[in-house]
């Protein structure tokens, strides 16, 4: 799937995703498990801050073309 068909995970946003925010909740997920939220340029910071404040953010990677 190309980045143009993947949209940002922010509520109501339909912009193309440019970033993958890799996260897990250590209280319910195994340490190696990673869930993914997608973010556009505009929402990368706010989504990262949300996950980071809870101790869930594990990494950020660019969305790559297949």
Protein Blocks (a to p, Z undefined) as FASTA:
>chain_A
ZZklpccfbehiabdcfbdcddddfklpcfklccdddddfklmmmmmmmmmmnopagbdc
ddddZZ
